[in-house]
Amino acid sequence: MKIVPRADGVNRFDDGDSFGLTYSVMRRVGIVAGFVLVAAAVGLFFLYSQTEVERQLRRGEWVWLLVVGVDEGARGDRQANFVAAAGVSPDGGGAIITIPGEIGIPQDNGVLVRLEEMWETGGVGEIRASVEGLLELTLDHWVVLDFELFRHVVDAAGGVEVEVEERLVYVDLEQDLFIDIPAGTQQLDGERALQYVRYRGYAGDPADEADVLGRQIRAQTFLTVLWEEVRSLPWGTWREMAQHVAGSASTDLSAWEMLDLARAVRDVRLDKGQVVTAPVSVVDGEVLPDFVRVRQLVQRVYRGHDYLTRDQVRVAVFNGAGVRLLAHRSAVWLSERGFEVSGTDNADRSDYEQSYLLSLPGAEDKARMVGEVLPRDV
């Protein structure tokens, strides 16, 4: 580059060199701008190519999905026949919490409304809010399945083999439902599988807790077996099923989110401890949630923590001091504080100078729970 003197004392660049300098500067600016644009494009690609499902898992958070199976009765009165919260963890774990449709959810006015009946009154929004309140979980997404889609998934898996403990016979003309499944090992196709999970041991109002939970246990058994069958399918079949669900089901998941969720859950193993039912109690024919047990169950399958209540701890009291009625008084004291006393008796001798707290193998946490409430000055 050379500088050409001017008469006015102001130097200027030679035209040829000025062009070369300008071109060189522009080329460098262009290269830098190109790198910036490429970096921005790559960043935007990774930002927008990931769905919220994938981003949530990458952040180390669970993804919870509300699953509702809608029963279309012969009279057209649709009900939420199957309700469950299905979760996948970022470390490859998972859980399914089924909730009896007969369960009554307390409303603000004190009235109990069955979960299965909420479909007619408030749709998936009301069911979602009720399940979130019951489980104290945030359900990120929801999907509503009909019977046809259920049959399709089971048939795509090649059917499911289950052990039927006793013959299942049930007729409900109002729901256009006729079930007759023999006892023993049965290979169920989509239609028969639907009958298996819809079977009730009662008509009308629930007879007792065993009837309600029996249906849920069958659902747990079926889901566990079905999941193992589905996991073995090739990815191409998985992709087709995910696309079929996205196109046929009612859901707030996009097709891409459905595929990301399918990738995430494909390798999840579900044992019986991870397919569970929300605990209930039946009072005067009403199925009520057992809120304490529900909280314990959610913490176990979601957080991996076991929490005990005192009524889950059984204690036997033995008198080893020779003091009359000491075991009986101690049993009453423990019962008043919520523990279940299984019995009292005399110890092997009556000259013990201090109390001993013994536990069965695996019950050390329960023993510590009792020890924390026992007085130290006795």
Residue pairs with C-beta under 8 A, 6 or more apart in sequence:
1 13
1 14
1 17
1 20
1 21
2 14
2 17
3 11
3 12
3 13
3 14
4 11
4 12
4 13
4 14
5 11
6 12
12 18
13 21
50 58
50 260
51 254
51 256
51 257
51 260
52 140
52 257
53 63
53 140
53 141
53 253
53 257
53 260
53 261
53 264
54 260
54 264
56 63
56 140
57 63
57 88
57 90
57 264
58 90
59 90
60 90
61 90
62 87
62 88
62 89
62 90
62 302
63 87
63 88
63 140
63 141
63 261
63 264
64 85
64 86
64 87
64 137
64 138
64 139
64 140
64 141
65 85
65 86
65 87
65 139
65 140
65 141
65 142
65 143
65 261
66 83
66 84
66 85
66 124
66 127
66 128
66 131
66 139
66 141
66 142
66 143
67 82
67 83
67 84
67 85
67 86
67 142
67 143
67 145
68 80
68 82
68 83
68 119
68 124
68 127
68 142
68 143
68 144
68 145
69 80
69 81
69 82
69 83
69 144
69 145
69 146
69 147
69 150
70 78
70 79
70 80
70 81
70 119
70 144
70 145
70 146
71 78
71 79
71 80
71 81
71 82
71 116
71 147
71 175
71 198
72 78
72 146
72 147
73 79
73 174
73 175
73 176
74 173
74 174
74 175
74 176
75 174
77 120
78 119
78 120
79 101
79 116
79 117
79 119
79 120
80 101
80 115
80 116
80 117
80 118
80 119
80 127
81 101
81 116
81 198
82 98
82 101
82 145
82 197
82 219
83 98
83 99
83 100
83 101
83 115
83 116
83 127
83 131
84 96
84 97
84 98
84 99
85 96
85 97
85 99
85 131
85 135
85 137
85 139
86 94
86 95
86 96
86 97
87 94
87 95
87 96
87 97
87 137
87 301
87 302
88 94
88 261
88 264
88 265
88 268
89 95
92 267
92 268
93 268
93 274
94 265
94 268
94 269
94 270
94 274
95 270
95 274
95 275
95 276
95 301
95 302
96 220
96 223
96 270
96 274
96 275
96 276
97 135
97 276
97 277
97 278
97 297
97 298
97 301
98 216
98 219
98 220
98 223
98 275
98 276
98 277
98 278
99 115
99 131
99 134
99 277
99 278
100 115
100 212
100 213
100 215
100 216
100 277
100 278
100 280
100 287
101 114
101 115
101 116
102 114
102 115
102 116
102 206
102 212
102 287
103 114
103 115
103 134
103 278
103 280
103 287
103 288
103 289
104 112
104 113
104 114
104 115
104 286
104 287
104 288
104 289
105 112
105 113
105 114
105 115
105 118
105 130
105 133
105 134
105 289
106 112
107 113
112 286
112 288
113 121
114 287
115 127
115 130
115 131
118 126
118 127
118 130
119 127
124 142
124 144
124 250
128 139
128 142
131 137
131 139
132 138
132 139
134 278
134 289
134 291
134 294
135 278
135 294
135 298
136 295
136 298
137 298
137 302
141 251
141 252
141 253
141 257
142 251
142 252
143 245
143 249
143 250
143 251
143 253
144 249
144 250
144 251
145 245
145 249
146 248
146 249
147 194
148 248
149 244
149 245
149 248
149 249
150 190
150 193
150 194
151 189
151 190
151 191
151 193
151 194
152 190
152 241
152 244
152 248
153 190
153 226
153 230
153 241
153 245
154 160
154 188
154 189
154 190
154 193
154 194
154 226
155 189
155 190
156 233
156 237
156 240
156 241
157 226
157 229
157 230
157 233
158 229
159 187
159 188
159 189
159 190
159 193
159 229
160 187
160 188
160 193
160 222
160 225
160 226
160 229
161 185
161 186
161 187
161 188
161 225
162 185
162 186
162 188
162 196
162 221
162 222
162 225
163 184
163 185
163 186
164 181
164 182
164 183
164 184
164 185
164 186
164 196
165 183
166 183
167 180
167 181
167 182
167 183
168 179
168 180
168 181
168 195
168 196
168 199
169 179
169 180
169 181
170 177
170 178
170 179
170 199
170 200
170 201
171 177
171 178
171 179
172 200
172 203
177 195
177 198
179 195
179 198
179 199
181 188
181 192
181 195
181 196
181 199
186 192
186 196
188 196
193 222
193 226
196 218
196 222
197 215
197 218
197 219
197 222
199 215
199 218
200 211
200 215
201 207
201 210
201 211
201 214
201 215
202 211
205 285
206 212
206 282
206 285
206 287
208 282
209 280
209 281
209 282
209 287
212 280
212 282
212 287
213 277
213 280
216 277
217 277
219 277
220 272
220 275
220 276
220 277
223 270
223 275
224 270
224 271
224 272
224 275
227 270
230 238
230 241
231 266
231 267
231 268
231 269
233 241
235 266
238 262
238 266
239 259
239 262
241 262
242 255
242 258
242 259
242 261
242 262
243 255
243 258
243 259
245 251
245 258
246 253
246 254
246 255
246 258
247 255
251 258
253 261
273 301
274 301
276 297
276 301
278 289
278 294
278 297
279 289
279 290
279 293
279 294
279 297
280 287
280 288
280 289
280 290
281 287
281 288
281 290
282 288
292 309
295 307
296 306
296 307
296 308
296 309
299 305
299 306
299 307
300 306
300 307
306 365
308 365
308 366
308 369
309 338
310 337
310 338
310 339
310 369
311 338
311 339
311 340
312 340
312 366
313 339
313 340
313 366
313 369
313 370
314 339
314 340
314 341
314 342
315 331
315 334
315 339
315 340
315 341
315 342
315 370
316 341
316 342
316 343
316 344
316 345
317 327
317 330
317 331
317 334
317 341
317 343
317 344
317 345
318 327
318 344
318 345
318 346
318 347
319 326
319 327
319 344
319 345
319 346
319 347
319 350
320 346
320 347
320 348
320 349
320 350
320 351
320 352
320 355
320 356
321 350
321 352
322 350
322 351
327 344
327 345
327 346
328 344
330 344
331 341
331 344
334 341
334 370
335 341
337 373
339 370
355 374
355 378
357 367
357 370
357 371
357 374
358 367
359 366
359 367
